């Protein structure tokens, strides 16, 4: 128990009460879809079970919260974004309410720490359980796909370049232009917007055998049903990422040094990345490693090798000559006519593929 004064405890109890309701409401909506649309008794029962367990935990943690409820004077009660008001399919309703429940559970987890750490851990456990249910819920919507064959074009959909609300349209253009793999990279964007982007991207490539990878955020990749995650050696350890993503999830790791490569659990990852090979404006903090380093990594691993950083039509062949299996490109694809840019780079990759067959 923390040292909250009476006023602070009242605020925390009110926050817990509001988010317990949000969580229950979101789960109940998804539960109804599972019951009447999917007609899945097991899924319906699991959602109901979590809903009741959250209610019970909140009652034990903050009993009497009803006395602190003030819906009339709640400054946030009348606000709603355009995205909250728009629903077009049952799937969009389900995704929105999964997000509602998961966000509420995160709030319960954080503020629960101020009341009872064991209750906070329960909320965290339920949050990850809901992530897994969401993944299963949409599993039939888009089967997982594996690594593309070498050589391949790896498109980086960078929100530093792509405007808000354009992620789905850009992903569709990348797919139409021949991208073999798409990575979603987003810095300094809130979690709700990231989820909206991922829903749009996955929807745009539905039916195409194009893996969608999330940069850095393993939780986001797992909960949205992405095909994999790309991490750095200073991010989550690959073995931990593998435990979250499961056996079929794609895991790529950027290695800044040969020592880092030597420490990688190669059996747990699907590709190794090297960059920035050339100077790049997309990631200003990225250190240039050069083509020589790319060749050195190629000599030391048989894993698929991806080169990133400052790559475009002007140097793509040099990268492939140095042993890269994939060329990861952001600016040269996203600035200007995306589909045309994609065709240009894909033609270079296709020529290299044909040369390998001859």
C-alpha positions in Angstrom: 0.0 0.0 0.0 1.4 3.4 -0.9 1.2 6.6 1.1 -1.7 8.2 -0.7 -3.6 10.9 1.1 -7.4 10.9 1.1 -7.7 13.2 -1.9 -5.2 11.2 -4.0 -6.8 7.9 -3.1 -10.2 9.3 -4.2 -8.7 10.2 -7.6 -7.1 6.8 -8.0 -10.3 5.0 -7.0 -12.2 7.1 -9.6 -9.7 6.3 -12.3 -9.9 2.6 -11.5 -13.7 2.6 -11.5 -13.8 4.4 -14.9 -11.3 2.0 -16.5 -12.9 -1.1 -15.0 -16.1 0.0 -16.8 -14.3 0.7 -20.0 -12.6 -2.7 -19.9 -15.9 -4.6 -19.2 -17.7 -2.7 -21.9 -15.1 -3.4 -24.5 -14.9 -7.1 -23.6 -18.7 -7.4 -23.6 -18.9 -6.0 -27.1 -16.3 -8.5 -28.4 -18.0 -11.2 -26.5 -21.2 -10.6 -28.3 -19.5 -10.8 -31.7 -17.8 -14.1 -30.6 -21.1 -15.4 -29.5 -23.4 -14.4 -32.3 -21.1 -14.0 -35.3 -18.3 -16.4 -34.8 -20.5 -18.7 -32.7 -17.4 -19.7 -30.7 -18.4 -20.9 -27.3 -14.9 -21.2 -26.0 -13.9 -17.7 -27.0 -17.2 -16.3 -25.6 -16.6 -18.1 -22.3 -13.0 -16.9 -22.0 -14.0 -13.3 -22.6 -16.8 -13.5 -20.1 -14.5 -15.1 -17.6 -11.9 -12.3 -17.9 -14.6 -9.7 -17.7 -15.9 -11.1 -14.4 -12.4 -11.6 -13.0 -11.5 -7.9 -13.7 -14.7 -6.8 -12.0 -14.0 -9.0 -9.0 -10.4 -7.8 -8.7 -11.5 -4.1 -8.9 -14.1 -4.7 -6.2 -11.5 -6.1 -3.9 -9.0 -3.3 -4.7 -11.4 -0.3 -4.6 -14.6 -1.4 -3.1 -17.1 1.5 -2.8 -15.9 3.1 -5.9 -19.4 3.9 -6.9 -19.4 6.7 -4.3 -16.6 8.4 -6.2 -18.3 8.2 -9.6 -19.3 11.5 -11.2 -20.3 10.9 -14.8 -22.1 14.3 -15.1 -19.1 16.5 -14.3 -16.4 14.2 -15.9 -14.5 16.5 -18.2 -13.8 13.6 -20.6 -17.3 12.3 -20.9 -18.3 14.3 -24.0 -15.1 13.9 -26.1 -14.9 11.6 -29.1 -12.6 11.4 -32.1 -13.8 10.8 -35.6 -12.2 7.3 -35.5 -14.3 6.5 -32.4 -17.5 7.4 -34.2 -16.8 5.5 -37.4 -17.3 1.7 -37.8 -17.8 -0.1 -41.1 -17.6 -3.8 -40.3 -17.9 -6.2 -37.4 -14.1 -6.6 -37.5 -13.7 -2.9 -37.1 -16.0 -3.0 -34.1 -14.1 -5.9 -32.6 -10.7 -4.2 -33.1 -11.9 -0.9 -31.5 -13.3 -2.7 -28.5 -10.2 -5.0 -28.1 -8.2 -1.7 -28.0 -10.6 -0.2 -25.5 -10.3 -3.2 -23.1 -6.5 -3.4 -23.5 -5.9 0.3 -22.9 -8.2 0.2 -19.8 -6.3 -2.8 -18.5 -3.0 -1.0 -18.9 -4.4 1.9 -16.9 -5.7 -0.5 -14.2 -2.3 -2.1 -14.1 -0.5 1.3 -13.6 -2.8 2.8 -11.0 -3.3 -0.5 -9.3 0.4 -0.3 -8.3 -0.6 2.6 -6.0 -3.1 0.4 -4.2 -2.0 -3.2 -4.4 0.9 -4.6 -6.4 -0.6 -8.1 -6.6 -3.8 -6.7 -8.1 -1.6 -4.8 -10.7 0.0 -8.1 -11.7 -3.4 -9.6 -12.2 -4.4 -6.8 -14.5 -1.2 -7.2 -16.5 -1.9 -10.9 -16.8 -5.4 -10.2 -18.1 -4.0 -7.6 -20.6 -1.7 -10.2 -22.2 -4.5 -12.8 -22.2 -6.7 -10.3 -24.1 -3.8 -9.7 -26.5 -3.7 -13.4 -27.2 -7.4 -13.7 -27.6 -7.3 -10.8 -30.1 -4.6 -12.6 -32.1 -6.7 -15.8 -32.2 -9.8 -13.8 -33.0 -8.3 -12.5 -36.2 -6.2 -15.5 -37.0 -8.5 -16.7 -39.8 -8.5 -13.1 -41.3 -4.9 -13.2 -42.4 -2.8 -16.3 -42.2 0.8 -15.7 -41.2 3.4 -15.7 -44.0 7.1 -16.4 -43.8 10.3 -14.8 -45.1 10.4 -14.0 -48.8 13.0 -15.7 -51.0 16.3 -14.0 -51.8 16.7 -11.4 -53.2 13.8 -9.3 -51.9 12.7 -5.7 -51.6 12.0 -4.8 -47.9 9.9 -1.6 -47.7 10.1 0.6 -44.6 6.8 2.4 -44.0 8.2 5.2 -41.8 5.7 7.4 -40.1 8.3 10.1 -40.1 7.6 10.4 -43.8 4.1 9.0 -44.1 1.3 11.4 -43.0 -1.2 10.5 -40.4 -4.0 8.4 -41.8 -2.0 7.4 -44.9 -0.5 4.2 -43.7 -3.1 1.9 -45.3 -2.9 3.7 -48.7 0.9 3.6 -48.7 1.0 -0.1 -47.8 -1.4 -0.8 -50.6 0.8 1.1 -53.1 3.9 -0.8 -51.8 2.2 -4.1 -52.2 1.0 -3.2 -55.7 4.5 -2.0 -56.7 6.0 -5.3 -55.7 7.4 -5.0 -52.2 8.2 -8.4 -50.8 8.1 -7.3 -47.1 6.9 -4.3 -45.2 8.1 -2.9 -41.9 6.1 -0.4 -39.9 8.3 2.1 -38.1 6.8 4.7 -35.9 8.5 7.0 -33.4 6.8 9.5 -31.1 3.3 8.3 -31.9 0.7 7.2 -29.3 -0.3 3.6 -29.0 -3.8 4.1 -30.3 -2.6 5.7 -33.5 -0.1 2.9 -34.0 -2.8 0.3 -33.6 -4.9 2.2 -36.1 -2.0 2.2 -38.6 -1.4 -1.5 -38.1 -5.0 -2.3 -38.7 -5.0 -0.3 -41.9 -1.7 -1.8 -43.1 -2.8 -5.4 -42.4 -6.1 -4.7 -44.1 -4.3 -3.3 -47.2 -2.2 -6.4 -47.7 -4.8 -8.9 -46.9 -4.7 -11.7 -49.4 -1.1 -11.0 -50.4 1.8 -13.1 -49.2 3.7 -10.1 -47.8 5.0 -10.2 -44.3 4.3 -7.2 -42.2 7.0 -6.5 -39.5 6.8 -4.0 -36.6 10.0 -2.1 -35.7 11.0 -2.3 -32.0 7.6 -2.9 -30.5 7.2 -6.6 -29.8 3.9 -6.1 -27.9 2.4 -4.2 -30.8 3.5 -6.8 -33.3 2.0 -9.6 -31.2 -1.3 -8.0 -30.3 -2.1 -6.7 -33.8 -1.3 -10.0 -35.5 1.7 -8.7 -37.4 4.0 -11.4 -39.0 7.1 -10.4 -37.1 9.2 -7.8 -35.3 12.5 -6.1 -36.0 14.7 -5.2 -33.0 18.1 -3.9 -32.2 20.7 -5.6 -30.0 19.9 -3.2 -27.2 16.1 -3.8 -27.4 14.3 -6.9 -26.1 16.5 -10.0 -26.1 15.7 -12.2 -29.2 14.8 -15.2 -27.0 12.3 -13.1 -25.1 10.9 -11.8 -28.4 10.6 -15.3 -29.7 8.7 -16.4 -26.6 6.1 -13.6 -27.3 5.9 -14.0 -31.1 5.7 -17.8 -31.1 7.4 -20.2 -33.4 6.1 -18.8 -36.7 6.7 -15.1 -36.0 9.6 -13.5 -38.0 12.3 -11.9 -35.9 15.0 -9.7 -37.4 17.9 -8.1 -35.5 20.2 -5.3 -36.5 23.8 -5.9 -35.5 26.2 -2.9 -35.2 29.4 -4.9 -34.7 30.7 -8.4 -35.4 30.9 -9.1 -31.7 27.1 -8.4 -31.5 26.6 -10.9 -34.3 28.6 -13.5 -32.5 26.4 -13.1 -29.4 23.2 -13.5 -31.3 21.1 -16.7 -30.7 20.9 -17.3 -34.4 18.5 -20.3 -34.0 15.9 -17.8 -32.5 16.0 -15.3 -35.3 15.0 -15.3 -39.0 17.3 -12.6 -40.5 20.2 -10.3 -39.6 20.2 -6.7 -40.6 23.1 -4.3 -41.1 22.9 -0.5 -41.2 23.2 2.3 -41.9 25.2 1.1 -44.9 25.2 4.6 -46.3 24.3 8.0 -44.7 20.6 8.3 -44.1 18.2 11.1 -43.2 15.5 8.7 -42.0 17.3 7.7 -38.9 19.6 10.6 -38.0 21.1 8.7 -35.0 22.2 5.8 -37.1 25.9 5.3 -37.5 27.3 4.5 -41.0 28.8 1.0 -41.1 29.6 0.8 -44.8 29.6 -1.9 -47.5 32.7 -3.5 -46.1 31.0 -4.3 -42.8 28.1 -5.8 -44.8 30.5 -8.1 -46.6 32.1 -9.1 -43.2 28.7 -10.1 -41.8 27.9 -12.0 -45.0 31.1 -14.0 -44.5 30.1 -15.0 -40.9 26.4 -16.0 -41.3 24.2 -18.0 -43.6 21.1 -16.3 -42.2 19.2 -14.0 -44.6 21.0 -10.7 -44.6 19.2 -7.3 -44.9 21.0 -4.1 -45.7 19.4 -0.7 -44.6 20.3 2.9 -44.7 20.6 5.3 -47.6 19.7 2.7 -50.2 18.1 3.5 -53.6 18.2 2.6 -57.3 21.7 4.2 -57.5 23.4 1.8 -55.1 21.0 -1.2 -54.8 23.2 -3.4 -57.1 26.3 -2.7 -55.0 24.4 -3.9 -51.9 23.3 -7.1 -53.6 26.8 -7.6 -54.9 28.1 -7.4 -51.3 25.9 -10.3 -50.3 22.7 -8.8 -49.1 19.5 -10.9 -49.5 17.2 -8.0 -48.9 17.4 -4.3 -49.5 15.5 -2.3 -46.9 14.4 1.1 -48.3 12.4 4.0 -46.8 12.9 7.4 -48.4 13.6 6.2 -51.9 10.3 4.5 -51.9 8.1 6.9 -49.9 9.1 10.2 -51.4 7.2 10.9 -54.6 5.3 8.2 -56.6 5.4 5.2 -54.2 4.2 2.6 -56.6 6.6 3.8 -59.4 9.5 3.9 -56.9 8.7 0.4 -55.9 8.6 -0.8 -59.5 12.0 0.7 -60.1 13.7 -1.0 -57.2 11.8 -4.3 -57.8 13.1 -4.4 -61.3 16.7 -4.3 -60.0 15.8 -7.2 -57.6 14.1 -9.2 -60.3 17.1 -8.9 -62.6 19.3 -10.2 -59.8 16.9 -13.1 -59.3 16.9 -13.9 -62.9 20.7 -13.8 -63.0 20.8 -16.4 -60.2 18.6 -18.7 -62.3 20.7 -18.4 -65.4 
